[in-house]
Amino acid sequence: MAEDANLRDLGLDSIGVIGIVSRWQRDGLRIEIAEFAAAPTLKSWWSLISR
């Protein structure tokens, strides 16, 4: 999978994003779910996580 592939096109829905990000938030990541939903690529997510 290319890092710029749209995860929605690959089957990730909003419930999936909520589940993934909620888990990361429980583990200490300080980020909003909406930021991940607005940028649904691995490249964008890595950028958000790396801040």
PyMOL Python script that loads the backbone (N, CA, C, O; Angstrom):
from pymol import cmd

cmd.read_pdbstr("""\
ATOM      1  N   MET A   1       0.847  -1.166   0.000  1.00  0.00           N
ATOM      2  CA  MET A   1       0.000   0.000   0.000  1.00  0.00           C
ATOM      3  C   MET A   1       0.898   1.237   0.000  1.00  0.00           C
ATOM      4  O   MET A   1       1.861   1.324   0.762  1.00  0.00           O
ATOM      5  N   ALA A   2       0.567   2.179  -0.860  1.00  0.00           N
ATOM      6  CA  ALA A   2       1.311   3.425  -0.933  1.00  0.00           C
ATOM      7  C   ALA A   2       0.953   4.310   0.253  1.00  0.00           C
ATOM      8  O   ALA A   2      -0.186   4.305   0.720  1.00  0.00           O
ATOM      9  N   GLU A   3       1.917   5.061   0.729  1.00  0.00           N
ATOM     10  CA  GLU A   3       1.666   5.906   1.899  1.00  0.00           C
ATOM     11  C   GLU A   3       0.688   7.042   1.627  1.00  0.00           C
ATOM     12  O   GLU A   3       0.162   7.644   2.562  1.00  0.00           O
ATOM     13  N   ASP A   4       0.443   7.336   0.360  1.00  0.00           N
ATOM     14  CA  ASP A   4      -0.516   8.387   0.037  1.00  0.00           C
ATOM     15  C   ASP A   4      -1.864   7.843  -0.450  1.00  0.00           C
ATOM     16  O   ASP A   4      -2.695   8.594  -0.960  1.00  0.00           O
ATOM     17  N   ALA A   5      -2.069   6.547  -0.291  1.00  0.00           N
ATOM     18  CA  ALA A   5      -3.355   5.940  -0.647  1.00  0.00           C
ATOM     19  C   ALA A   5      -4.420   6.414   0.338  1.00  0.00           C
ATOM     20  O   ALA A   5      -4.161   6.518   1.537  1.00  0.00           O
ATOM     21  N   ASN A   6      -5.607   6.697  -0.168  1.00  0.00           N
ATOM     22  CA  ASN A   6      -6.709   7.140   0.666  1.00  0.00           C
ATOM     23  C   ASN A   6      -7.270   5.938   1.424  1.00  0.00           C
ATOM     24  O   ASN A   6      -7.753   4.984   0.814  1.00  0.00           O
ATOM     25  N   LEU A   7      -7.205   5.987   2.737  1.00  0.00           N
ATOM     26  CA  LEU A   7      -7.648   4.859   3.558  1.00  0.00           C
ATOM     27  C   LEU A   7      -9.151   4.623   3.457  1.00  0.00           C
ATOM     28  O   LEU A   7      -9.616   3.502   3.661  1.00  0.00           O
ATOM     29  N   ARG A   8      -9.914   5.670   3.145  1.00  0.00           N
ATOM     30  CA  ARG A   8     -11.359   5.490   2.933  1.00  0.00           C
ATOM     31  C   ARG A   8     -11.611   4.616   1.712  1.00  0.00           C
ATOM     32  O   ARG A   8     -12.485   3.749   1.719  1.00  0.00           O
ATOM     33  N   ASP A   9     -10.826   4.861   0.658  1.00  0.00           N
ATOM     34  CA  ASP A   9     -10.968   4.053  -0.557  1.00  0.00           C
ATOM     35  C   ASP A   9     -10.610   2.590  -0.300  1.00  0.00           C
ATOM     36  O   ASP A   9     -11.042   1.700  -1.033  1.00  0.00           O
ATOM     37  N   LEU A  10      -9.821   2.349   0.743  1.00  0.00           N
ATOM     38  CA  LEU A  10      -9.404   0.992   1.085  1.00  0.00           C
ATOM     39  C   LEU A  10     -10.316   0.346   2.130  1.00  0.00           C
ATOM     40  O   LEU A  10     -10.049  -0.762   2.595  1.00  0.00           O
ATOM     41  N   GLY A  11     -11.401   1.050   2.498  1.00  0.00           N
ATOM     42  CA  GLY A  11     -12.408   0.449   3.381  1.00  0.00           C
ATOM     43  C   GLY A  11     -12.455   0.979   4.801  1.00  0.00           C
ATOM     44  O   GLY A  11     -13.280   0.522   5.593  1.00  0.00           O
ATOM     45  N   LEU A  12     -11.604   1.921   5.149  1.00  0.00           N
ATOM     46  CA  LEU A  12     -11.653   2.475   6.504  1.00  0.00           C
ATOM     47  C   LEU A  12     -12.812   3.453   6.604  1.00  0.00           C
ATOM     48  O   LEU A  12     -12.897   4.405   5.829  1.00  0.00           O
ATOM     49  N   ASP A  13     -13.700   3.218   7.556  1.00  0.00           N
ATOM     50  CA  ASP A  13     -14.834   4.121   7.740  1.00  0.00           C
ATOM     51  C   ASP A  13     -14.632   4.963   9.001  1.00  0.00           C
ATOM     52  O   ASP A  13     -13.634   4.810   9.705  1.00  0.00           O
ATOM     53  N   SER A  14     -15.582   5.846   9.274  1.00  0.00           N
ATOM     54  CA  SER A  14     -15.441   6.757  10.415  1.00  0.00           C
ATOM     55  C   SER A  14     -15.378   6.006  11.746  1.00  0.00           C
ATOM     56  O   SER A  14     -14.663   6.420  12.658  1.00  0.00           O
ATOM     57  N   ILE A  15     -16.111   4.920  11.858  1.00  0.00           N
ATOM     58  CA  ILE A  15     -16.072   4.125  13.090  1.00  0.00           C
ATOM     59  C   ILE A  15     -14.675   3.533  13.283  1.00  0.00           C
ATOM     60  O   ILE A  15     -14.171   3.472  14.405  1.00  0.00           O
ATOM     61  N   GLY A  16     -14.061   3.103  12.198  1.00  0.00           N
ATOM     62  CA  GLY A  16     -12.699   2.579  12.269  1.00  0.00           C
ATOM     63  C   GLY A  16     -11.708   3.637  12.715  1.00  0.00           C
ATOM     64  O   GLY A  16     -10.837   3.370  13.542  1.00  0.00           O
ATOM     65  N   VAL A  17     -11.840   4.847  12.165  1.00  0.00           N
ATOM     66  CA  VAL A  17     -10.955   5.956  12.561  1.00  0.00           C
ATOM     67  C   VAL A  17     -11.130   6.252  14.045  1.00  0.00           C
ATOM     68  O   VAL A  17     -10.151   6.425  14.770  1.00  0.00           O
ATOM     69  N   ILE A  18     -12.379   6.308  14.492  1.00  0.00           N
ATOM     70  CA  ILE A  18     -12.652   6.573  15.907  1.00  0.00           C
ATOM     71  C   ILE A  18     -12.005   5.509  16.787  1.00  0.00           C
ATOM     72  O   ILE A  18     -11.396   5.834  17.806  1.00  0.00           O
ATOM     73  N   GLY A  19     -12.130   4.253  16.405  1.00  0.00           N
ATOM     74  CA  GLY A  19     -11.538   3.173  17.185  1.00  0.00           C
ATOM     75  C   GLY A  19     -10.028   3.258  17.269  1.00  0.00           C
ATOM     76  O   GLY A  19      -9.449   3.091  18.342  1.00  0.00           O
ATOM     77  N   ILE A  20      -9.388   3.518  16.135  1.00  0.00           N
ATOM     78  CA  ILE A  20      -7.928   3.605  16.095  1.00  0.00           C
ATOM     79  C   ILE A  20      -7.431   4.788  16.924  1.00  0.00           C
ATOM     80  O   ILE A  20      -6.553   4.637  17.774  1.00  0.00           O
ATOM     81  N   VAL A  21      -7.997   5.958  16.667  1.00  0.00           N
ATOM     82  CA  VAL A  21      -7.535   7.164  17.345  1.00  0.00           C
ATOM     83  C   VAL A  21      -7.869   7.132  18.837  1.00  0.00           C
ATOM     84  O   VAL A  21      -7.084   7.613  19.654  1.00  0.00           O
ATOM     85  N   SER A  22      -9.007   6.580  19.196  1.00  0.00           N
ATOM     86  CA  SER A  22      -9.364   6.460  20.614  1.00  0.00           C
ATOM     87  C   SER A  22      -8.337   5.625  21.360  1.00  0.00           C
ATOM     88  O   SER A  22      -7.954   5.948  22.485  1.00  0.00           O
ATOM     89  N   ARG A  23      -7.901   4.565  20.734  1.00  0.00           N
ATOM     90  CA  ARG A  23      -6.874   3.709  21.360  1.00  0.00           C
ATOM     91  C   ARG A  23      -5.575   4.480  21.537  1.00  0.00           C
ATOM     92  O   ARG A  23      -4.938   4.405  22.587  1.00  0.00           O
ATOM     93  N   TRP A  24      -5.186   5.224  20.504  1.00  0.00           N
ATOM     94  CA  TRP A  24      -3.961   6.030  20.601  1.00  0.00           C
ATOM     95  C   TRP A  24      -4.100   7.109  21.672  1.00  0.00           C
ATOM     96  O   TRP A  24      -3.132   7.412  22.369  1.00  0.00           O
ATOM     97  N   GLN A  25      -5.293   7.692  21.812  1.00  0.00           N
ATOM     98  CA  GLN A  25      -5.518   8.696  22.847  1.00  0.00           C
ATOM     99  C   GLN A  25      -5.382   8.069  24.232  1.00  0.00           C
ATOM    100  O   GLN A  25      -4.801   8.684  25.127  1.00  0.00           O
ATOM    101  N   ARG A  26      -5.902   6.872  24.426  1.00  0.00           N
ATOM    102  CA  ARG A  26      -5.757   6.170  25.717  1.00  0.00           C
ATOM    103  C   ARG A  26      -4.297   5.901  26.025  1.00  0.00           C
ATOM    104  O   ARG A  26      -3.896   5.854  27.188  1.00  0.00           O
ATOM    105  N   ASP A  27      -3.501   5.724  24.973  1.00  0.00           N
ATOM    106  CA  ASP A  27      -2.072   5.477  25.149  1.00  0.00           C
ATOM    107  C   ASP A  27      -1.259   6.764  25.275  1.00  0.00           C
ATOM    108  O   ASP A  27      -0.034   6.719  25.382  1.00  0.00           O
ATOM    109  N   GLY A  28      -1.954   7.930  25.264  1.00  0.00           N
ATOM    110  CA  GLY A  28      -1.270   9.185  25.525  1.00  0.00           C
ATOM    111  C   GLY A  28      -1.120  10.143  24.361  1.00  0.00           C
ATOM    112  O   GLY A  28      -0.607  11.247  24.546  1.00  0.00           O
ATOM    113  N   LEU A  29      -1.547   9.763  23.172  1.00  0.00           N
ATOM    114  CA  LEU A  29      -1.447  10.657  22.022  1.00  0.00           C
ATOM    115  C   LEU A  29      -2.461  11.784  22.181  1.00  0.00           C
ATOM    116  O   LEU A  29      -3.647  11.536  22.396  1.00  0.00           O
ATOM    117  N   ARG A  30      -1.991  13.013  22.074  1.00  0.00           N
ATOM    118  CA  ARG A  30      -2.877  14.175  22.206  1.00  0.00           C
ATOM    119  C   ARG A  30      -3.192  14.707  20.817  1.00  0.00           C
ATOM    120  O   ARG A  30      -2.475  15.546  20.271  1.00  0.00           O
ATOM    121  N   ILE A  31      -4.274  14.200  20.268  1.00  0.00           N
ATOM    122  CA  ILE A  31      -4.688  14.550  18.905  1.00  0.00           C
ATOM    123  C   ILE A  31      -6.198  14.379  18.817  1.00  0.00           C
ATOM    124  O   ILE A  31      -6.786  13.581  19.546  1.00  0.00           O
ATOM    125  N   GLU A  32      -6.806  15.121  17.936  1.00  0.00           N
ATOM    126  CA  GLU A  32      -8.250  15.049  17.756  1.00  0.00           C
ATOM    127  C   GLU A  32      -8.612  14.078  16.632  1.00  0.00           C
ATOM    128  O   GLU A  32      -7.925  14.011  15.613  1.00  0.00           O
ATOM    129  N   ILE A  33      -9.675  13.343  16.826  1.00  0.00           N
ATOM    130  CA  ILE A  33     -10.148  12.387  15.827  1.00  0.00           C
ATOM    131  C   ILE A  33     -10.407  13.087  14.500  1.00  0.00           C
ATOM    132  O   ILE A  33     -10.104  12.539  13.440  1.00  0.00           O
ATOM    133  N   ALA A  34     -10.961  14.287  14.550  1.00  0.00           N
ATOM    134  CA  ALA A  34     -11.292  15.023  13.325  1.00  0.00           C
ATOM    135  C   ALA A  34     -10.062  15.266  12.451  1.00  0.00           C
ATOM    136  O   ALA A  34     -10.175  15.284  11.225  1.00  0.00           O
ATOM    137  N   GLU A  35      -8.900  15.450  13.058  1.00  0.00           N
ATOM    138  CA  GLU A  35      -7.679  15.662  12.274  1.00  0.00           C
ATOM    139  C   GLU A  35      -7.327  14.423  11.457  1.00  0.00           C
ATOM    140  O   GLU A  35      -6.890  14.536  10.312  1.00  0.00           O
ATOM    141  N   PHE A  36      -7.515  13.260  12.032  1.00  0.00           N
ATOM    142  CA  PHE A  36      -7.233  12.022  11.309  1.00  0.00           C
ATOM    143  C   PHE A  36      -8.286  11.761  10.244  1.00  0.00           C
ATOM    144  O   PHE A  36      -7.966  11.291   9.152  1.00  0.00           O
ATOM    145  N   ALA A  37      -9.538  12.062  10.558  1.00  0.00           N
ATOM    146  CA  ALA A  37     -10.614  11.853   9.588  1.00  0.00           C
ATOM    147  C   ALA A  37     -10.461  12.773   8.382  1.00  0.00           C
ATOM    148  O   ALA A  37     -10.827  12.401   7.267  1.00  0.00           O
ATOM    149  N   ALA A  38      -9.925  13.962   8.597  1.00  0.00           N
ATOM    150  CA  ALA A  38      -9.776  14.934   7.512  1.00  0.00           C
ATOM    151  C   ALA A  38      -8.601  14.619   6.590  1.00  0.00           C
ATOM    152  O   ALA A  38      -8.540  15.130   5.472  1.00  0.00           O
ATOM    153  N   ALA A  39      -7.684  13.794   7.039  1.00  0.00           N
ATOM    154  CA  ALA A  39      -6.475  13.488   6.259  1.00  0.00           C
ATOM    155  C   ALA A  39      -6.240  11.980   6.262  1.00  0.00           C
ATOM    156  O   ALA A  39      -5.330  11.499   6.937  1.00  0.00           O
ATOM    157  N   PRO A  40      -7.051  11.229   5.515  1.00  0.00           N
ATOM    158  CA  PRO A  40      -7.033   9.769   5.621  1.00  0.00           C
ATOM    159  C   PRO A  40      -5.958   9.061   4.780  1.00  0.00           C
ATOM    160  O   PRO A  40      -6.271   8.191   3.968  1.00  0.00           O
ATOM    161  N   THR A  41      -4.703   9.440   4.984  1.00  0.00           N
ATOM    162  CA  THR A  41      -3.605   8.701   4.344  1.00  0.00           C
ATOM    163  C   THR A  41      -2.579   8.354   5.416  1.00  0.00           C
ATOM    164  O   THR A  41      -2.489   9.042   6.433  1.00  0.00           O
ATOM    165  N   LEU A  42      -1.814   7.307   5.199  1.00  0.00           N
ATOM    166  CA  LEU A  42      -0.776   6.946   6.162  1.00  0.00           C
ATOM    167  C   LEU A  42       0.252   8.058   6.296  1.00  0.00           C
ATOM    168  O   LEU A  42       0.735   8.332   7.395  1.00  0.00           O
ATOM    169  N   LYS A  43       0.587   8.697   5.186  1.00  0.00           N
ATOM    170  CA  LYS A  43       1.554   9.795   5.214  1.00  0.00           C
ATOM    171  C   LYS A  43       1.048  10.937   6.102  1.00  0.00           C
ATOM    172  O   LYS A  43       1.808  11.472   6.910  1.00  0.00           O
ATOM    173  N   SER A  44      -0.203  11.306   5.962  1.00  0.00           N
ATOM    174  CA  SER A  44      -0.782  12.369   6.782  1.00  0.00           C
ATOM    175  C   SER A  44      -0.860  11.955   8.248  1.00  0.00           C
ATOM    176  O   SER A  44      -0.562  12.748   9.141  1.00  0.00           O
ATOM    177  N   TRP A  45      -1.258  10.724   8.487  1.00  0.00           N
ATOM    178  CA  TRP A  45      -1.356  10.254   9.864  1.00  0.00           C
ATOM    179  C   TRP A  45       0.015  10.254  10.531  1.00  0.00           C
ATOM    180  O   TRP A  45       0.143  10.647  11.690  1.00  0.00           O
ATOM    181  N   TRP A  46       1.029   9.818   9.810  1.00  0.00           N
ATOM    182  CA  TRP A  46       2.380   9.801  10.374  1.00  0.00           C
ATOM    183  C   TRP A  46       2.807  11.223  10.731  1.00  0.00           C
ATOM    184  O   TRP A  46       3.428  11.447  11.769  1.00  0.00           O
ATOM    185  N   SER A  47       2.474  12.175   9.872  1.00  0.00           N
ATOM    186  CA  SER A  47       2.782  13.576  10.138  1.00  0.00           C
ATOM    187  C   SER A  47       2.088  14.058  11.407  1.00  0.00           C
ATOM    188  O   SER A  47       2.699  14.756  12.216  1.00  0.00           O
ATOM    189  N   LEU A  48       0.838  13.701  11.590  1.00  0.00           N
ATOM    190  CA  LEU A  48       0.106  14.085  12.800  1.00  0.00           C
ATOM    191  C   LEU A  48       0.704  13.450  14.058  1.00  0.00           C
ATOM    192  O   LEU A  48       0.841  14.106  15.090  1.00  0.00           O
ATOM    193  N   ILE A  49       1.049  12.200  13.959  1.00  0.00           N
ATOM    194  CA  ILE A  49       1.600  11.482  15.109  1.00  0.00           C
ATOM    195  C   ILE A  49       2.988  12.008  15.483  1.00  0.00           C
ATOM    196  O   ILE A  49       3.357  12.018  16.658  1.00  0.00           O
ATOM    197  N   SER A  50       3.735  12.435  14.504  1.00  0.00           N
ATOM    198  CA  SER A  50       5.126  12.842  14.705  1.00  0.00           C
ATOM    199  C   SER A  50       5.285  14.264  15.243  1.00  0.00           C
ATOM    200  O   SER A  50       6.402  14.687  15.541  1.00  0.00           O
ATOM    201  N   ARG A  51       4.190  14.999  15.369  1.00  0.00           N
ATOM    202  CA  ARG A  51       4.301  16.387  15.841  1.00  0.00           C
ATOM    203  C   ARG A  51       4.781  16.464  17.261  1.00  0.00           C
ATOM    204  O   ARG A  51       4.926  17.559  17.805  1.00  0.00           O
TER     205      ARG A  51
END
""", "prot")
cmd.dss("prot")
cmd.show_as("cartoon", "prot")
cmd.util.cbc("prot")
cmd.orient("prot")
